[in-house]
Amino acid sequence: MSDPTIQTFCCYHGNGSDVATTIVREFNLDGYNTVCLISSALGILGAIYQILPRQQYVYNHRWISLTASRGRKIIIWLAIADLLASVGVFTRSSLWLSNKNIMPDLEDNRSVLFCTLSSAWIQYFYTSTWIWTLCYTIDIKLVLSDKRSNLKYYHLSAWIVPAILTTIGLSLLYFPDAQCHTSNSLSMAILRILPNYFATYLPITLVMIVNPILYNSATKDMERVITSLSGQFTSNEREIMYTIKKKFSLINLVFYVCWVPNLINGVLIWVLWFETPIDVIVIIWYMMASLNPLQALFNCLVYRRWARGSERVIMP
């Protein structure tokens, strides 16, 4: 899972008196890591299935075939980012299960280093999946507006922007000494911890706001294109429109289901931290542990071509 609260666990916890340490002691770490293992394993399988080559069949409508062919390239890179993120979650949870040391002690430099690097890996590739999700929507809009796109710009956005956000957020959190819990002052929390929350939640919020708007606009463009081509809406065109609208809705729904718990957690941490029962926070963390890695599995269901017989997966 990708969450700034969990990333603070990588900091040294010497006296064990901070709130994060108290919460960790309230729930079953083995159970939590087991949930992460199962969900990330399913995510890995879903991402691999999405990456498998496909034989796609051409539609009668040129713009639908163009949307499918251009979108397929973006979907593959989205699946690759999902795969690498799920591998990171799986590896981290496996080692946490075996070592039983999710929160490093003052002298445990090795655990701090592993936790820091794994958190950076997971954060980077999940941020990349959010950018690729947005790129897919933008490309759909460009296709239906009869405009060209360049995959190179999508790559620049999906790999460089996550690198910048991850570097800024985690550098302020961990450097120079990985002592992000030593000071209880509000100013120190704002300077060291809050930027990482912004670096994580701003891309998620952006996708949640922009994607439904773009999909709604793309649907109107699609109706305009169909009308201009045929001059009327037949039962075939209505079925196509219904299928596309349903696909767009489920893509948005999957993203919301997988990442809304993270936003809720962020609000509780900064607004109602001392008023929220520990049980509520623990439940939200379990939701994030199960839903974040499952994004890859859900994506292989909603990003496929929905028309019967429109594609065939080529198994190795």
C-alpha positions as CSV (number, residue, x, y, z in Angstrom):
1,M,0.0,0.0,0.0
2,S,1.0,3.6,-0.6
3,D,0.3,5.8,2.4
4,P,2.4,8.6,4.1
5,T,1.3,7.4,7.5
6,I,2.9,4.0,6.9
7,Q,6.0,5.7,5.5
8,T,6.6,7.4,8.8
9,F,7.1,3.9,10.3
10,C,10.5,3.9,8.6
11,C,11.7,6.7,11.0
12,Y,13.4,5.7,14.2
13,H,11.1,5.1,17.2
14,G,13.3,5.2,20.2
15,N,11.1,5.5,23.3
16,G,8.0,4.1,21.7
17,S,5.8,6.8,23.2
18,D,4.5,8.4,20.0
19,V,1.0,7.8,18.7
20,A,2.1,5.8,15.6
21,T,3.8,3.3,17.8
22,T,0.7,3.0,20.1
23,I,-1.5,2.3,17.1
24,V,0.8,-0.3,15.7
25,R,0.6,-2.2,19.0
26,E,-3.2,-2.2,18.8
27,F,-3.5,-4.5,15.7
28,N,-2.2,-7.8,14.5
29,L,0.9,-7.1,12.4
30,D,1.0,-10.6,11.0
31,G,-2.6,-10.3,9.9
32,Y,-2.0,-6.9,8.3
33,N,1.0,-8.1,6.4
34,T,-0.8,-11.3,5.3
35,V,-3.6,-9.1,3.8
36,C,-0.9,-7.1,2.0
37,L,0.7,-10.3,0.7
38,I,-2.6,-11.7,-0.6
39,S,-3.8,-8.5,-2.3
40,S,-0.4,-7.7,-3.8
41,A,-0.2,-11.3,-5.2
42,L,-3.6,-10.9,-6.8
43,G,-2.4,-7.5,-8.1
44,I,0.7,-9.1,-9.7
45,L,-1.4,-11.7,-11.4
46,G,-3.8,-9.1,-12.7
47,A,-1.0,-6.9,-14.0
48,I,0.7,-9.8,-15.8
49,Y,-2.6,-10.8,-17.4
50,Q,-3.0,-7.2,-18.6
51,I,0.5,-7.2,-20.1
52,L,0.0,-10.4,-22.1
53,P,-0.1,-9.8,-25.9
54,R,-3.5,-9.6,-27.5
55,Q,-4.9,-10.1,-31.0
56,Q,-7.4,-7.3,-31.5
57,Y,-10.1,-7.2,-34.2
58,V,-11.0,-4.1,-36.0
59,Y,-14.3,-2.4,-35.5
60,N,-16.4,-0.9,-38.3
61,H,-16.1,2.4,-36.6
62,R,-12.6,3.8,-37.3
63,W,-12.5,6.0,-34.1
64,I,-13.3,3.0,-31.9
65,S,-10.5,1.0,-33.4
66,L,-8.2,4.0,-33.1
67,T,-9.1,4.5,-29.4
68,A,-8.5,0.8,-28.7
69,S,-5.1,0.6,-30.4
70,R,-3.8,3.9,-28.9
71,G,-5.3,3.1,-25.5
72,R,-3.7,-0.4,-25.5
73,K,-0.2,1.1,-25.4
74,I,-1.1,3.2,-22.4
75,I,-2.8,0.3,-20.6
76,I,0.4,-1.8,-21.0
77,W,2.5,0.8,-19.3
78,L,-0.1,1.3,-16.6
79,A,0.0,-2.4,-15.9
80,I,3.8,-2.4,-15.8
81,A,3.7,0.3,-13.1
82,D,1.0,-1.6,-11.2
83,L,3.1,-4.8,-11.5
84,L,6.2,-3.1,-10.0
85,A,4.3,-1.4,-7.2
86,S,2.6,-4.7,-6.3
87,V,6.0,-6.5,-6.3
88,G,7.3,-3.8,-3.9
89,V,4.3,-4.4,-1.5
90,F,4.7,-8.1,-1.7
91,T,8.5,-8.0,-1.0
92,R,8.1,-5.5,1.9
93,S,5.3,-7.5,3.5
94,S,7.2,-10.8,3.1
95,L,10.3,-9.4,4.9
96,W,8.1,-7.7,7.6
97,L,6.4,-11.0,8.3
98,S,9.8,-12.8,8.6
99,N,11.7,-10.2,10.6
100,K,8.7,-8.9,12.8
101,N,10.3,-5.5,12.8
102,I,7.9,-3.0,11.1
103,M,9.1,-0.1,13.2
104,P,12.9,0.2,13.5
105,D,14.6,0.8,16.9
106,L,17.3,3.5,17.4
107,E,20.2,1.3,16.4
108,D,18.4,-0.7,13.6
109,N,19.9,1.1,10.6
110,R,19.4,-1.9,8.3
111,S,15.6,-1.9,8.8
112,V,15.4,1.9,8.4
113,L,17.3,1.6,5.0
114,F,15.1,-1.2,3.8
115,C,11.9,0.5,4.9
116,T,12.9,3.7,3.3
117,L,13.9,2.2,-0.1
118,S,10.8,0.0,-0.3
119,S,8.5,2.9,0.6
120,A,10.2,5.0,-2.1
121,W,9.8,2.2,-4.7
122,I,6.1,1.6,-3.9
123,Q,5.3,5.3,-3.7
124,Y,7.0,6.0,-7.1
125,F,5.3,3.3,-9.0
126,Y,1.8,3.9,-7.6
127,T,2.2,7.6,-8.4
128,S,3.1,6.5,-11.9
129,T,-0.1,4.4,-12.1
130,W,-2.2,7.5,-11.2
131,I,-0.5,9.6,-14.0
132,W,-1.0,6.8,-16.5
133,T,-4.7,6.6,-15.5
134,L,-5.0,10.3,-16.3
135,C,-3.0,9.9,-19.5
136,Y,-5.4,7.2,-20.7
137,T,-8.4,9.5,-20.1
138,I,-6.7,12.4,-21.9
139,D,-5.9,10.2,-24.9
140,I,-9.5,9.1,-25.1
141,K,-10.5,12.7,-25.2
142,L,-7.9,13.5,-27.9
143,V,-9.0,10.6,-30.1
144,L,-12.6,11.6,-30.0
145,S,-11.7,15.2,-30.7
146,D,-9.7,14.0,-33.8
147,K,-6.4,15.3,-32.3
148,R,-3.1,13.6,-32.3
149,S,-1.2,12.6,-29.2
150,N,2.4,11.7,-28.6
151,L,3.2,8.7,-26.3
152,K,6.6,10.4,-25.5
153,Y,4.8,13.1,-23.6
154,Y,2.8,10.6,-21.6
155,H,6.1,8.8,-20.7
156,L,7.7,12.0,-19.6
157,S,4.7,12.8,-17.3
158,A,4.3,9.3,-16.0
159,W,7.9,8.7,-15.0
160,I,9.4,12.2,-14.2
161,V,6.5,13.6,-12.2
162,P,6.4,10.7,-9.8
163,A,10.2,10.9,-9.4
164,I,9.9,14.6,-8.5
165,L,7.0,14.1,-6.1
166,T,8.5,11.0,-4.4
167,T,11.9,12.6,-4.0
168,I,10.6,15.8,-2.5
169,G,8.1,14.1,-0.1
170,L,10.4,11.4,1.2
171,S,13.6,13.5,1.3
172,L,11.9,16.0,3.6
173,L,10.6,13.1,5.7
174,Y,13.8,11.0,6.1
175,F,16.7,13.3,5.6
176,P,19.1,13.9,7.2
177,D,18.7,11.5,10.1
178,A,15.3,9.6,9.7
179,Q,14.2,11.2,13.0
180,C,10.7,12.4,11.9
181,H,9.2,11.6,15.3
182,T,11.7,13.2,17.6
183,S,9.9,16.5,17.7
184,N,6.3,16.9,18.7
185,S,6.0,20.5,17.6
186,L,3.4,21.4,14.9
187,S,5.9,23.4,12.9
188,M,8.2,20.4,12.6
189,A,5.3,18.2,11.5
190,I,4.3,20.7,8.9
191,L,7.9,21.0,7.5
192,R,8.8,17.3,7.5
193,I,5.6,15.2,7.3
194,L,2.9,17.3,5.6
195,P,4.8,17.8,2.3
196,N,4.8,14.0,1.8
197,Y,1.0,13.9,2.3
198,F,0.6,16.6,-0.4
199,A,3.0,14.7,-2.8
200,T,0.8,11.6,-2.3
201,Y,-2.7,12.9,-2.2
202,L,-2.6,15.7,-4.8
203,P,-2.2,13.3,-7.8
204,I,-5.0,11.1,-6.4
205,T,-7.3,14.0,-6.0
206,L,-6.4,15.4,-9.4
207,V,-7.3,12.1,-11.1
208,M,-10.6,11.8,-9.1
209,I,-11.6,15.3,-10.2
210,V,-10.4,15.5,-13.8
211,N,-11.2,11.9,-15.0
212,P,-15.0,12.1,-14.6
213,I,-15.0,15.5,-16.3
214,L,-13.0,14.3,-19.3
215,Y,-15.0,11.1,-19.6
216,N,-18.2,13.0,-19.6
217,S,-16.9,15.3,-22.3
218,A,-15.6,12.4,-24.3
219,T,-19.0,10.7,-24.2
220,K,-20.6,13.9,-25.7
221,D,-17.9,13.9,-28.4
222,M,-18.7,10.2,-29.1
223,E,-22.4,11.0,-29.6
224,R,-21.5,13.8,-31.9
225,V,-19.2,11.6,-33.9
226,I,-21.8,8.9,-34.3
227,T,-24.4,11.3,-35.3
228,S,-22.2,12.9,-37.9
229,L,-21.2,9.6,-39.4
230,S,-24.6,7.9,-39.6
231,G,-27.0,10.7,-39.2
232,Q,-29.1,8.6,-36.8
233,F,-28.9,6.4,-33.7
234,T,-29.5,2.8,-34.5
235,S,-29.8,0.0,-31.9
236,N,-26.1,-0.9,-32.7
237,E,-25.0,2.7,-32.0
238,R,-27.0,2.8,-28.8
239,E,-25.4,-0.4,-27.6
240,I,-22.0,0.9,-28.3
241,M,-22.7,4.1,-26.4
242,Y,-24.1,2.2,-23.5
243,T,-21.1,-0.1,-23.4
244,I,-18.6,2.8,-23.5
245,K,-20.4,4.8,-20.8
246,K,-20.5,1.7,-18.6
247,K,-16.8,1.2,-19.2
248,F,-15.9,4.8,-18.3
249,S,-18.1,4.6,-15.2
250,L,-16.4,1.4,-14.0
251,I,-12.9,2.8,-14.6
252,N,-13.8,5.8,-12.4
253,L,-15.4,3.6,-9.8
254,V,-12.4,1.3,-9.6
255,F,-10.1,4.2,-9.0
256,Y,-12.3,5.7,-6.3
257,V,-12.8,2.3,-4.5
258,C,-9.0,1.7,-4.4
259,W,-7.9,5.2,-3.3
260,V,-10.7,6.9,-1.4
261,P,-9.6,5.1,1.9
262,N,-6.2,6.8,1.6
263,L,-7.8,10.2,1.3
264,I,-10.1,9.4,4.3
265,N,-7.0,8.4,6.3
266,G,-5.2,11.6,5.4
267,V,-8.2,13.7,6.6
268,L,-8.4,11.8,9.9
269,I,-4.7,12.1,10.5
270,W,-4.5,15.9,10.1
271,V,-8.0,17.0,11.2
272,L,-9.3,14.5,13.7
273,W,-6.2,12.6,14.8
274,F,-6.8,12.9,18.6
275,E,-10.5,12.4,18.3
276,T,-10.7,9.3,16.0
277,P,-10.9,5.9,17.7
278,I,-7.9,3.7,17.1
279,D,-10.2,1.0,15.8
280,V,-11.4,3.2,13.0
281,I,-7.8,4.0,11.9
282,V,-6.9,0.3,12.0
283,I,-9.9,-0.6,9.8
284,I,-9.0,2.1,7.3
285,W,-5.4,0.7,7.2
286,Y,-6.7,-2.7,6.5
287,M,-8.9,-1.3,3.7
288,M,-5.8,0.4,2.1
289,A,-3.8,-2.8,2.5
290,S,-6.4,-4.8,0.6
291,L,-7.6,-2.3,-2.0
292,N,-4.4,-0.4,-3.1
293,P,-2.7,-3.5,-4.6
294,L,-6.0,-4.8,-6.0
295,Q,-6.0,-1.9,-8.4
296,A,-4.0,-4.0,-10.9
297,L,-6.6,-6.8,-10.7
298,F,-9.5,-4.5,-11.1
299,N,-7.8,-2.7,-14.0
300,C,-7.5,-5.9,-16.0
301,L,-11.3,-6.2,-15.8
302,V,-12.3,-2.7,-16.7
303,Y,-9.7,-1.7,-19.3
304,R,-10.3,-4.7,-21.5
305,R,-12.2,-4.4,-24.8
306,W,-15.8,-5.2,-23.8
307,A,-17.3,-6.2,-27.1
308,R,-17.6,-9.9,-27.5
309,G,-14.9,-11.3,-29.8
310,S,-13.1,-8.0,-30.1
311,E,-9.8,-9.4,-28.8
312,R,-8.1,-12.6,-27.9
313,V,-5.4,-13.0,-25.3
314,I,-2.3,-14.8,-26.6
315,M,-1.0,-17.0,-23.8
316,P,2.7,-17.9,-23.6
